[in-house]
Amino acid sequence: MKGSVTGKSTVVAKQIVDQILVAGQISRHQYMLLTSAILSDHQLTEEDRRQINHIFDYIEVGRLKLVD
């Protein structure tokens, strides 16, 4: 089943999402890591994908600031 395997990438994605939410901003490097993860990593859980998509939504509506 797609998205049911948990691994290192899932842990890393969760750590990045947590850091972003605590800081209230996202660096370009974090943005690129999340973009790469969601586009290429089939090992992400559906929950990880949902959280990453929320980050992208927050950027789009201005709830998170993209910083250098």
ZAMARGU-4260 file (C-alpha; in steps of 0.2 Angstrom, whole numbers, plus 5000, padded with zeros to 4 digits):
<rodrens>
0) 5000/5000/5000 | 5007/5017/4995 | 5012/5028/5010 | 5011/5014/5023 | 5030/5012/5024
5) 5038/5023/5037 | 5057/5027/5037 | 5070/5040/5039 | 5062/5052/5026 | 5046/5052/5036
10) 5055/5056/5052 | 5065/5070/5043 | 5049/5077/5035 | 5040/5078/5052 | 5056/5086/5060
15) 5056/5100/5046 | 5037/5103/5048 | 5039/5104/5066 | 5053/5117/5065 | 5044/5127/5053
20) 5028/5128/5063 | 5038/5133/5079 | 5047/5146/5070 | 5032/5153/5060 | 5043/5155/5045
25) 5051/5143/5032 | 5068/5145/5024 | 5071/5142/5006 | 5081/5127/5010 | 5067/5119/5020
30) 5055/5124/5006 | 5066/5114/4994 | 5068/5099/5005 | 5049/5098/5007 | 5046/5100/4989
35) 5058/5087/4985 | 5051/5075/4998 | 5033/5077/4992 | 5038/5075/4973 | 5050/5061/4974
40) 5048/5051/4990 | 5035/5037/4990 | 5039/5032/5008 | 5030/5047/5015 | 5014/5043/5025
45) 4998/5051/5020 | 4999/5061/5036 | 5016/5068/5031 | 5010/5073/5014 | 4995/5081/5022
50) 5006/5091/5034 | 5018/5096/5020 | 5003/5102/5010 | 4997/5112/5024 | 5014/5121/5025
55) 5012/5125/5006 | 4995/5132/5009 | 5001/5143/5024 | 5014/5150/5013 | 5001/5154/4999
60) 4989/5163/5011 | 5003/5172/5020 | 5002/5163/5037 | 5021/5158/5034 | 5034/5169/5028
65) 5047/5162/5016 | 5064/5169/5022 | 5082/5166/5015
</rodrens>
